Amino acid sequence: SFLRVGSWIGGDRDGNPFVQAPQLRHALQRGCQAAIAYYLDALHALGAELSLSTELAHVSQAVLDLAEGSGDASPSRGDEPYRRAISGIYARLAATCTALTGTQPARPSALKGEAYAMPQDFRRDLVTVAQGLASEGNGALSSGGALGRLIRAVETFGFHLATLDMRQNSDVHERVVGELLKVAGVEPDYAALDEYARIALLRKELASNRPLGSRFSAYGEETASELAIVHAAAEAHRVYGPQCITHYIISKAESVSDMLEVNILLKEAGLWQAGVDGAPPQAAIMAIPLFETIGDLEAAPAIMSAYFGLPEIAGVVQARGHQEVMIGYSDSNKDGGYITSTWSLYKASQALAPVFADAGAAMQLFHGRGGAVGRGGGSAFAAIQAQPRGTVQGRIRITEQGEMIAAKFGSRDVAMTNLEAMTSATLLASLEPEGISERDAARFTAAMDDLSKNAFAAYRDLVYGTEGFKEFFRQLTPIQEISGLKIGSRPASRTKSNAIEDLRAIPWVFSWAQARVMLPGWYGVGQALAGFEDKALLADMAQHWSFLKSALANLEMVLAKSDLGIAAQYLPLVEDQGMADTLFGRIREGWNQTHDGLLAATGQSRLLEKNAALETSIRLRLPYIEPLNLLQVELLKRHRAGEDDPRIKEGIELSINAIATALRNSG
């Protein structure tokens, strides 16, 4: 199967202390129950379909052996070996369900069977039945029908349904590894070591299969929790198979040691095995850096080059054949603004390709996209096609947020359309040439560097360099109320600070969308476009370069959904009205510059002139959103004035949900 489904549910601990080993086990168990329930239903249907009789058809010996071993001695099925074989497979799968989940299937088997050890064993029996059908000219039943779909499902979902990613912040790894080293008597102050000393120490530990931890030692709560979850991952490998957990994402990856620390933790559970007699080490789970900020994206090629330069890592990567790198759209946007984030991601991807080529490893980029344009949202087809040539290489991973899963995969037809679009875009991005000459590529790159620099300066000046902006943002938007909602997988802020730097990207983008400003999706672009003198070059880039074409299309959608007239209704919520008027004036000026610059670059007289379907969709929705915004403003006024009425709080929550639903890609 060319498609793999992943999940962070039960494995993503970054910022959420309630995700621990029990949650990991529970998530995997629920996935197993869902997968096996689907397989059992499919087998039950196959039992009714495969009624071929030995009186009318020749049956292969392999199928006869399956039938004889099934334990199905029903006289009515004595001449129906396929049904008896399916009954035996069903019995074994029902026993597997009980063994793995501790629950009985909804439709228990009347037969007794031995549980399958691995999904490959289950698949092998299904293939035996399929080959038996095909050998007698019944290929349509084996490959194109229900049996073929079931085999493909087992190849895709195994006994785990979705491959679970583990994720944790690099700061946590540093503290945990530091405590392990200290308690083991190896290094009393790991945090005080410089990067070179850390790498040397970690490499020495990775070369030995001796664990640092001991069940006789006492550890702090954080260390004990992290050790428990990697041991739970090792247990899951034994129970569900190695495909149930294959990736470990390192948030805020900034150095080689950040990646080596994860391998140290994996070693504690036997998921990293040191090489013996010259053989390379074995890593059952891949350590994957997540480069999030503008600075981290710029440093990514050097970090990966140094990582690949370690002999033990080179051996692991070459044995696996590929290495994954995750690039974050959300924090890079909050750090540097839309166009700088988009360009930094493009350049980082481009710069990583030769690093991987030199290491002899295939590159797989994991795009951490959100629903909103400020978090990498927009058309997945256009976004994939806009990737630098040579970076997709036939494989890509993309995150889909909770609210976008329902929108994109909530029905069969819509899901098929989205999967087809992503697949075709991946193939096109892998096989098609860039579409612009080397000379144009050099000109366009230089121009984008200039645009990005100016957009970055304008964005940083407003968001991080303007006194009072933090208070303006927190009072203008419903960020305070959003922070109190029981939604999302982690707190709105990384710390108890009110600083924008500590605020997570999702509530940052979400709150601006609620107030209809959409600032993270466009601010800074207008100033950059206005200051760019070669307008003809800009128009050429917008017309012929897939990267800029995609970036401007997303920008255009954001501008079309924003409404500064509505946003102005939120201004009375700000205590300092003088500051509010000044800052909102700067925002309005930036919006006008972005609007005018976009239309000039794309040769349009109005927004979405060249995208009639989207224009109509937004135009039809806007009249229903405007009353919701006005209602939200009034409720926020009353709530912040101290009115203690539960209906006000409920109304605010309903308005937030309604506006987000109407805007669609807002979080």
N, C-alpha and C positions, 0 to 999 in steps of 0.2 A: 504494500500500500504506500502511495506517495504522500499521504496525508496523515499527520499525527495531531492529536488533540492534547492540549496541556491544561494545567490548572495551577493556580497559586493558593487555592483554598486548603487550609490546613498546613501549608508549608511556609507561608510568608509571615515571618515574625518581625519584620522591620517596622518598629514603632508600635507593635501590638503585643504586649506581654502576655496576653491571654491565649496566644497560639503556642502550644507546647506539645510534648510527645502524645498525650491523649487525643488532642485534636488532630494530629497527623494520622494516628491510627484510625480514628473515627472517619475521617475524610476518605481514606483508602478503603475502609470497609464498606462505606456507602457506595462508593464507585464500583466496588466489586459486586455488591448486591444488584445494582442497576444493570451492569453488563451481563451477569449470569441470568438475570430475569429475562432480559431480551433474548439471549441465546436459547433459553428453555422454551420460550414462546415460539421461537422460530423452529425449533426441533419438533415441537408438538404439531405445528402446521405441516412440516415435512412428513411426519408420520402419516398424515392423511393423504398427502400428495403422492408419495412413492409407494404405490400399491402394486408394483410390477411382480408378476408371478413367474415361478420357475416353469410353469406349464406353457408359458408363452415367450419367455425370454431366457437367454443364457446369462448366467451370473458368474462373475469372476470369483476365483477361489478366495481372494482377500476379503471380499464382501461376505462370502459364505462363512469364513472364519469369524468375522465380526458378529454375524448373526448367531452362530453356534455359541459364541462366548457371551452372548447378551443375557442368558438366563431366561429369555422369553420363550416359554414352552406352550403358548396358547395354540390350541388346535386350529383356530380360525386363521392364524397367520403362519401356519406350517409351510406353506408354499410362497410366502412373501418375505424373502430374506432382507430386502431393503428396510421394510418396516421393523423387522426384528433387530436389525443392526442399529436403526435409529433409536429403538427402545433401549438398547444397551448403552448407547451413547448418552441418552437422556438420563438414565439411572446413574451413570458415572458423573455427569455434570451436576445432578441434584446432590450427590454425595459431596462433590466439590464445594457446592454452595454452603452446605452444613459445616464442612471442615474449615472453610476460610472465613465465614461470617458468623457461625454459630446459630444460624437461623434455617428453618425449613423453607423450601420454595413454596410458592402459592399453590402449585399443582404438584404434590409429591409423586415420586415414582413408585409403582407397585413392585418394582424389581430392586434388588440390591446390587450396588456397583461400587467399584473401588474409585476413590476420588482421583482426579487427574492431578499430577504433580505440577505441571506447567501448562500454559495455554497451547504451547506447541504440540503437546500430546493430544489435546482435544482437536486441534486443527488437523493433525495427522489422520485421525479417524474420519473426519469429514472429507478430507482429500481422498481417502481410500474409497469412500462411497461415490464421490464425484468421478474418480477415475474408472470405477466399475460401470457407471452409467455411460461415460464417454466411450468406453471400449465397445459398447454394444449399440453405438449410434444414437445415444440419448444425450448428446452434448448440450442441447438446449436446456435440459433439466439440471445439468451439473454446473454449467458456467454462467448462463444468462439468467437463470431463475433464482428461486429462493435459496437454494443450496449455495450457489455462487456468491450471492450477497452475504450469506452467513459466514462463509470462509473469509471474505474480504473484511467483514466486521471483526472477526477474531484476530486477523492480522493487524487490524488498526487499534482495537481496544483491549485485546488480551483479557486478563482477569482483573484489570485495574481501571478500565474505562478511559481515564485521562492520566497522562504522565504528570506526576506532581513535581513542581519546582520548589526547592527550598530557597529561602531568601532571608538574609540578615545583614545588618549594617556592619561595616568594617570596624567601627569603633568597638562593637560588642566582641567581635573576634579577637581584637587586640587585647581586650581585658581578660577574656577567657583563656587565651593561650598564655598570657602573662601569668595568670594564677596557676595554670598547670605547670609551667616551667618553675615557678617559685616553690610550689608545694613539693615538686619532684626533686628539688635541690639542684636544678640545672642552671637557672639564671634568676637572681633575686629581684632584678628590676628591668624587665623586658621593655617597658615603655620608655626607659631612658636611653635605649640603644639607638644609634643612627641606622639608616636604611641598610647600609652595607653589612653592619654587624648583625642586624636582624636576619638578612638573607642567609648569611653564613651559618647562623645558629639553626634556622629553620631547615636548611638543606641537610645539615648534619643529623637532625632528628628524623627527617624523611628518609634518610638512608638506612635507618634502623627500624625493624618491626616491633621494637620494644615500645609499648604504650607509655605515655607520660602519666596518665591517670591511674588511680588505684581505688578499688572499692573500699579499701581500708582507710583512705584519706578523706578528710572533711573539706568540702568546697563551699563557696558562697552560693547563694540562690541562683544567680545568673549563670555561673559556670555549671552547676548541677543541671539546670534546665537545658542548656545548650548540649551538654554531653548526652542527656537523656534523649534528645530529639535525633541526634545522629545515630544513636544506638537503635532507636525506633526505625530509622531509615534502613539500617542494616537488617533488622528483623523483617521489614517489609520486602526487601529483596529476596529473602529466603522464602517468604510466604507467597508473594504475588509474582515474583520474577523480577529480573533486573530492570525491566522497562518501566516499572512503576515509578521510580525516581531516578532521573538521569542528570539533572541539572541543579547546581547550587549557585544562586545569584548573589553577588557581593555588592550591596549598595554602597555608594560613596567610595568606589575603588579608586585609589590614588597612587598605588605603588605595587611593585612586585610582591612585597611582603604581605600585602592584603590578600593576594591570591594564595600564597604559600600557607598562610595561617589556616585557610579553609582545608587545604590538604592535610594539615596537621590534625585538625578536628576529625576529618574523615578517617584518618589512620587510627584514631582512638577506637573506632567501631569496626575496623577491618575493611573499610571501603577504599583504603589506599594501602597497597602492598609494595614494600620495597623490593627492588630487583635482586635476584639471587643468581650468582655465577655469571655475571655479565648481562643478564636479561634486563630489559627495561622495567621500571615499576609498572604496576597495574592500578588504574583508578576506575572504580566502578561508577563514580559520579564526577561529572565535569565541573570544575570551578570556573565560573563565568563572571568576569568583571562587568559592572554596570558603570559606565562613564556618563555622568549626569550634567555637570556644570560646564560652562564654556572652557574654563581652564583644564578640566579633566579631559574633555574631548580633544583639546589641542595636544595634551600629553599622551593620549592613548597609543599612538604608534610607537613612541619610545618605550612605553611601559611594556607593550606586547613584544617588542623586539628583545628587550632584556629578559622577559619571561621565557621566550622561546630559546634564548641563548643558554639557558641552564640545561645541561645534558640530560638530567632525569626528566625534565619537563618535555624536552624535545622527543625523548623516547616514548613518553606517554601519548603525545599528540600525534606522532607519526603512526603509532600502533592503532590509534583511534581513527586517524585519517582526516579529522577536521577539528577545529576549535571554534567555539562560539564567543562572540563579544556582544554585550547588550549596550545599546546607546539610548539615553533617556531624553525624550522630547520635553517632558514637563518641567523639570528643574532647569534645564538649559534655557527654556523660554522665560521662566521667572527670573533667571539670572541676567539674561542679556537681551530679552525682547524677541519678537517673532522672527524677523528676517535674519538676525544674527544667529539665533538658535538654529534655524533651518540651514543656513549656510555652514555653520560649524559642524553640524551633523553630516552634511554632504562632504565637506573637506576631510573630516575624520574618517569616513567610510573610504574615501578615495585614497587617503594616505595609508590606511591599514592594508589594502590589497597587496602592495609589493612586500610588506612585512611578512604576510602569510605565505606569499610565493617563495620568498627566500627561505622560509622555514619548512617548505615542502608540505604545507597543510592547507586543506580547503577551508575557506572562510565562510562562516555562517553568521550573519548579523541578526541580532534579535532587536527588533524595533519596539521600544516601549512607548507605544502611542496611546493617547486617550481619545475621548469622544470629541472634545473641543479642539478647534484649530490651535488654540494656545497650548494644547498638549499633544500636538501632532495629528489631530483629527482631520477629517476631510475624505475625499475619495481615495480608497485603498488602491484602486487600479492605477490612478494617476500618480500616487505617491510611489508605488513600486516601480512604475515605468520611469520615474524621474530619478531613480537611484543612479549613481555613477556607474558607467559600464565597467564590468569586471568585478563588481562587488556582490552581485546577487548569486552567480555561479550555480543556478539551479536549485538553490535552497534559501529559505527565508523563514524567520519566525516573527510573529506580530502579536501583540497583546490586544485583546478586546475587553473593554470595561463592561461592568455589569449592565448598565443601562443600554449599551450598544449591542450587547449579546441579544437582548430581547428584540431590538430593532432590526438587526441584521440576520438573526438566525431563529426568530420566533415562529416562523412557519416554514414548511418544507420548500415551497417555491422560492421564497425570498432567500433562504439559506443556500439553495442550489445556485441562485444567481450570484450571490456574493462569493461563494467558493469558486465558481467558474471564473469570475472576474479576477480573483486573487491568483488562481492558477495560471490563467492566460497571461496576466501581467508579469508573473515570475518568469514564465517561458520567454516572453518578449524581451524583458530586461536582461535575460541571460544570453539571448541569441542575436538580437538586433544590434546593429552598430549604433554609435552615439547619435548620428544624424547631423552633426556639425563638424566642420573641418578642424584640424589642429590649430590653425591660425585663429579661427573664431573662438575655439575653446580657450586659448590664451587671452584673447581680448575680453571675453565674457568673464573669465575668472578674475582678471584685474579689476573689471568694473564692479563685480560682486564684492570683492574685497573692500573697495571704496564705499559702496552702499552699506555694507555691513558695519564698517567702522563708524560711519556717521549715524546710522540707526542705533547702534549700541550706545554711542555717546548721548543721544537724545533720550533714549529710554532710561539709562542709568541716572541721568541728571534729574529726570522727573521722579522716578520711583525711589531711588536711594540717595539722591543728592539734594532733595528739596525739603526744607524744614516744614514739618507739619503734615507731610503727605501721609504718613502712617495713620495719624488721627483722622485725616480726611477720608481715607479709604475705609477705616473701621466704622466710621459714622455714616458715610454715604451709602455703603452697601450693607446687606444683611449678614455680613460675615460673623458677627457676634451670635446671631440666631442660628446660623448654619452650624457653627461650632458646637452648639448645644444639641443638635439633632442626633438621633441614634441611627445614623447612616454611615456608610463607609467602613473600612476595615481598620482604621487607626485614628488617633486624635488629629484635630485640624492643624495643630502646631507640634513641632518636634520637641519643644521645651515649653516652659511656662511663660516665656517671654512673649511680648506682643510685637516683636520685631518682624518685619516682612521677611527677613532672611530666614527666620525659623519657621515661618508658615509653610505648610505643605502646598504643593502646586495645585492639587485638586480644588481645595476650597478657595484658593487665590483666583483661579479661573472661574470657578462656579459663581462666586459672589459678584464679580464684575458682570457676568452674564445676566444675573438676576436684575441688576440695575440698568441693564441694556446698554452699558458702555462698551463691554467686550474689549477692554483696554489691552490685555495681554496678546490679543490676536492681531493688533495693528499698530500700536503706538510706536513711534520712532521711524516707521516706514515712510511716512509723509515727509518728514524733514530730510530723510536721505534722498528721496526722489526729487524733492524741490531743489536740493543742492547739487544734483548731478547735472552737469552741463550738456553732455552729449545725448540729447533726447532721441536722436536717430538711432544711436547704438542701443539705447534702452528699449526702443520699440522693436528693433531687430531681435534682441534677446527675448523679449516677451513673446514674439511670434514664432521663433525657431528653436528655442532651447527648452526642452521638456522640463528641466529643473525649475526655471523661473516661471514657465507657463503654469505649472502645478502650484507653485507658491503663491502666485498672484490670483489664481482661481480660488484658493482657500481664503485669501485675504478679502477678495470680493464678496464671498459668501458672508464673512464676518461683518463687513461693513453694511451689507444689506439687512442683516438681522439686528444691528445696533440702531439705536434711536436716541440721539442726544436730547431731543425734545422731551421724551419720556424720562430720560436720565435726570433732566433738570428738575423734575418733580421730587427727586430725592434730596435736593440741596437743602431744604429746610431741616433735614435731619442732622446736619452738621452744626455743631455749636458755634464755631467761629465763622460767621457768615462772610466776613471779609476774606479770610483765607479760602473759603469755599468758592467764592466768586473768582478769585485769582487763579486757583488751580483748575477749576472747571473751564475757565477761559483758555488756559493752555491746552487742555484736553480737546476742547472744541476746535481750536486752531490746528492742532495736530490731526484731528479727524478730517477737517476740510482739506488740508494738504495731502493727506493720504488718498482721499476721494478723488481729488483733481489729478494727482499724479498717476493714480491707477488708470483712470479713464484715458489720460493722454498716452500712457504706455501701451494700452490695449486697443486704442483706436475706437472707443465707444463713446456714446453720448449720454448713457445712463448705466447704472450698475446692472449687471446680469443681462445686458442687451443681447449677448450671444449665448445665453443659457435660458431659453424660454421656459423650460420645464421647471427649473429651480426657481425662477422669478415668479412663476404662477403659484408654486407651492408656498413660497414665503409670503406673497401678497395675500393669499387666502387665509393664512394663519394669523397675520399681524393684527387684524381687527379684534380677534379674540384675546390676544395677549395684552393689549393696551389697558383694558379695564382691570385685568389681574394685577398689573403693575401699580395702577392707581390705588387699588384696594390694598395692596401690600404696603405702600407708603403710609396710608392712613393707619393700618394696624401696627406698623413699626412705631409710628408716633405715639400711639396709645400705650404700647408695650413699654417703650423707653421712658414714658412719662410716669410709669409706675402703676398703671391700671392693672389690678389683679383679677382678671377675668379669664378663666381657662379657655373660653371661646376665642379670645384674642390670640393666645398662643397657638391654638389649633388652627385658626385662620391663617396665621403666618406660615405655619408648616404646610398647609394645603396650597397656599399661594406659591410657595417655593417649588413644590412638586408640580403644580400646574404650569408654571412658567418654564421650568426645565423640560417638561414633556412637550410643550408647544415649540420651544426652540430646538428640540431634539438633541443636537450635539453641543451640549452646554457644560459638561463636566468632565 
